[in-house]
Amino acid sequence: MPAIVVKDLSKTFEYYKKEVGLRHSLTNLYARKKLYKEAVNKVSFEIEEGEIVGFLGPNGAGKTTTLKMLSGILYPSAGEASVLGYNPWKRQKAFKRQFSIVMGQKNQLWWDLPASESFHLNKAIYEVEDNQYMRTLGELTELLEVRDLLNVQVRRLSLGERMKMELIAALLHNPKVLFLDEPTIGLDIISQRKIREFLKQYNQARRTTIILTSHYMEDIQFLCKRTIVINNGSVVYDGDLARVNDTLGDRKVIKLQLEEPVEVGRFRAYGKIQSYDGIYVHIEVDRTQFKSCAQSLLANFPVVDLTIEDIPIEEGIARLYERGVNTDASTSMENVR
């Protein structure tokens, strides 16, 4: 049985139009124009136990709203969801003991107290036994290399150290499902790598089901084999991360280094010019034609170096964002799974 099942989940927010000025403020006391924002629109997917799934989308796509519904923070406008067999928005005590959510831009730790004080509070909230608490705390602080920082005020920790403490607070009760909303935002490269390595090791050891949102493709590529892409509140891709570009057509990029400048118009017959500075040229071509294109380029231009590459995953994801909702998304998703 899947750990998470989502079917036609939707969320619409209501708000009111407010124009500038005192007159409009007084008018709004008696007659306000109600507006609607469809944040999530009929999102459906299933996630198996132990999977780490990347949940991608541009700002405002509906990622955080979806995670909040799956954790019971928000009540949906329509649709169904099951997490570990529970209805999240019923907020049953047994359910709340089995999941955690970490939001990179929100703190759960007390700012002026050492992290250890917040950990003790979580221990009491989740009714964690003393032996289990000490064992789990010891394992997590050792893995994240923060044992010497437990009694330091949270506000005196670096951003990377605080995020490590946030993860420990979220994992003290050994949740079976973990929702991570941009856990590496703002962190330096080294801190990001350590967080990624910790999450991968933790998942392998505990088989915790994880949904990860991030704008750093390094996080997604390192941790997630499967990716769900959401845009304008709807799923536009669900499948293997490595096959994102398959949904956009088979394309290759030919990268040229020239011995001397060549007029850019001469390359347009081969494909789409991605970049050109006179010496270096990147041309996007159809996969079925890249061999003949490469041979022709070598024969007709002063080429010093030529390489052929797949379109970067980051660019494939960006194109999915730009394309918006794919009316044939269900078909494309079945083809890439």
N, C-alpha and C positions, 0 to 999 in steps of 0.2 A: 504493500500500500504506500503511495507517495506521502512524503512528510507534509507537503504543501500542495493544496489543490485550489485553484482560483478559476472561477467561471463567470464571465460577463460582469466583472467587478467594475462599478462606475461610481464616480463622486462628482457632484456638481455643487459649487459654492454660490451662495447668493450674496450680493453686495449692492450698494446704492451709489448712484451717480451724484457727485458733489462738485458743483462749479464754484469758482472763486468769488468771494465778496460776501458782505453782510446780508445783502438782499436775498441772495440765493440760500444762505444759511437759514434765514427766517422762512423762506418758501419751503425748504426741506422739512421744516417742522410739521407741515400740513400735507405736503404732497411730494413724495420722493419716487424717483424712477428706479425701479429694481432691475438689476442686471444679473446675468448668470455666467459663471465661468465653469466650463466642463473640464475639470482637471484630469479625470480618468474616465475613459470611455470603453466599456465592454472588454476589459483586459482578461485574458484567459491563459493559464499555463499550469503545468504540474512540475514539481521538483521532488526528486527521489531523496531518500535518507542518505546523508553523507555527501551530497553534491555541493559544490561551490559554484554558484551561478552569478555571472556578471549581469548587472541590471543597468543598462546604459541609456542615455538620452540627453539632449541639450537642457539647459536651464529652463525650468517651467514645463518639462515634458510630462510630469506626473510621477516621477520615481519616488520622491519622499512621501507624497500623498499615498501611494500604494503601500509603502512600508508601514506607514502609520495605520492604515486600515488593517493590515495583516497582524499588527501588534495590538490592535484594539484601542488605539488612541483616538482614531476617527471612526465614525459610523458611516457606512457606504450609503449612497443614494439608491443603488440597485446592485443586484448580483449576489454571488455566493462565494464563500471562502472557507477552507478548512486547514488548520495548522495543527498537526499532530492529532487530528480527529476532533479538534475543538473549533467552535465558532468564536473567532477572536474578539468580536465586539460584545460578546456576552461576559467577557472578562472574568471567567471562572478562576478561582484561586489555583486549582490544579494546573490550569493552562499557564498562568502568570509565573509559575515556578519553573516552567520548562522552556522559556525563551528569554532572550535579551535583545535590546536594541542599543546600538552605539551611534550617536550622531556627532560627526566631527566638529560641528559648529555649536554644539550645546554641551554643557558640563553637567555631570551628575555628582561630582565630588564637591565637598564643602571647600570653598576657596581659601579660607583662613585657618583651616585645620590640616593636620597631616593626613595623607591618604589612608593611613592605618585606621583612623577614626571612622572614615566613611566605610571602610571595609567591614568594621565591626557592626556598623549600622545595617549594612546589607546582610550580614550574617544573621542578625536578629529578624530582619524583614522576611528573609527566605527560610528562616528556621533551620539553618545549616548546623549540623552537629559539630561539636568542638574538634573532634579528631579529623573529620572530613575538611573542616575549614582550615586547620593548620596544615594539613597535607596539601590541599589545593593551593593555598597561598604560597607555600614553600615552592611548589612546582612552578607556578606562574612567575613568581619573582625571580626564580633562577633562570627560567627560559628568557625572560625579558630583561634580565640583568639590572634589576632595580631594587634589590634587597636592601642596599644601604640607604635608600631614599624613602623608606616607608614612614619615617618620623619627621620628614621635612614638610613644611607647609606647602600645600599645593600651589599657591601663588608664587612660590620661589622656585618651582620646577620649570625646566624648559618646556616648550610646546611638545617636543617628542617624548619627554619623560611623562608629561601629563597624559598624553594619549595612551602610553603604556599602562598607566594607572587606571585610566578609564576602561581599558580592555580587561584588566584584572577584576575591577569592580563588577563588570558585566558577566564574568565567567566564574565567579566564586561559587555559584550554586550549580555549576555544571549543566548549563542549558543544552537542550537538544537542538534548538534552532537559534541562530544568531543573525540578526539584521544589522548590517554595517552600512551606514550612510556617510560616505566620504571620510573614512577613518584616517586617511593620510593627508588630508587637505592642509596645506601650509607647512608641511614638514620638509626638512632638508632631505637630500638624496639618501644619505646613510640611514636616517631614521625611517624613511619609507621602506628601504630594503629590509631593515630589521623587523618592521611590522609585518611585511609580506612573508618573510621567512617564518616568523612565529605563527601566523595564521595557517600557513601550509602545514607546518609540523603539528599544530594543534588539531587540525582537521583530520590528518592521517591517524593520529593517536586516538581521537575521541569519536570520529565519524559524525561530527556536528554538521548539520545542514546550515549552509551559509548563503545569504543573498547579499551581494556586495555592489554598492553603487560607488563609482569613482570617475573623476575626469582625467585620471592618470592611466593611460593605456598600459603602462608597465605593471600596474596592480592587476589589471584584468588579464593580461597575457601570462603573467607568472602564476596566477591562482586559478583561473577559470578556463575550463575547456568549453563550456557552454555559455552563450551570451543571449540575453533577451534585450532587444533594442526597442525603446518606446519613444514615440514622438507624437506631440499633440494629443497625449492621453491614450494612444492606441499602440498596440504591439505591431511593429513593422518587420521584425525579424526575431526568430527563435531557433537557435541551432549552434553548430560548431563554430567557435570563434574563428578558426583558421579558414572557414569557408564563407565568410561574410561577403567577399568579393564575387563569389559565384552567383549571387542574386543580382549582381549588377552587370552580368555579361562577362565573357572571358576576355580579359584585357591584360596586356603586358606593357612594361615601360622600357624603351630602349634609351640608354644613356650614352651620349657621344662626347668625346673630347676631340676637338679639331686641331689640326696643325696651324691653321690660319682662319680668320673670320670668313663666314659664308652668309649670304643674305638669307634671312629667316624664311622668306616666302618659298624658297626652294624645298623646304622640309614639309610644308603643309600637305603635300600630296601623299605623304606617308601616314599621317595620322594627326592627332591633336597635340599641339605644342604645349607642354606643361611649363617649360621654362627655357629661356634662351638668353645668353649674354655675349654671343659672338664666338666663343670658344667652346663652351659647354652647352649641350642641347639635350633636353629630355622630351621624348616623343611617346605618346600613348598610342598603342596600336592594337589591332585585333589579334587575339592569341593564335588564330589559325594562319595569320599572315606574317608573324614576327620573323620567321626564318627568311622568307623572300625579301622582306623589308631590310633586314640586317645585311643580306648579301648585296642588295642594291645600294645601300648606304655606303658600304665598304668599297664598292666599285666606282661610285660616282662622286665621292667627297674625300677630302684629305683627313681621314680619320686616324687619330693617334691611338685611341682606346675606345672600346665598345663593350658595354655590359647590358644584359637583359634581366629584368627583375619583375616580380609580381607587384601589383599595386599595393602599397603599404596598407595594413589593416586600419590604421588611423584614418586614412583617406576613404577607405570603404565605409567605415562608420560615419564619417562626415557626410558622405553622399547619401547614406540612408536618412540622416537628419534632414538634408536638403530636399530629399524626395518626398518626405512626409508620409502619410498613411498610404500603404500599398493595398489596393483593393483586392489583389490576389495574394495577400500575405499568407493565408492558410495554405495555399498551394506551394508557395516558395518554401515555407517552413517544413512542410512534409518532405520536400526534395532534399533538404540539407541535413536532416536529422540522421 
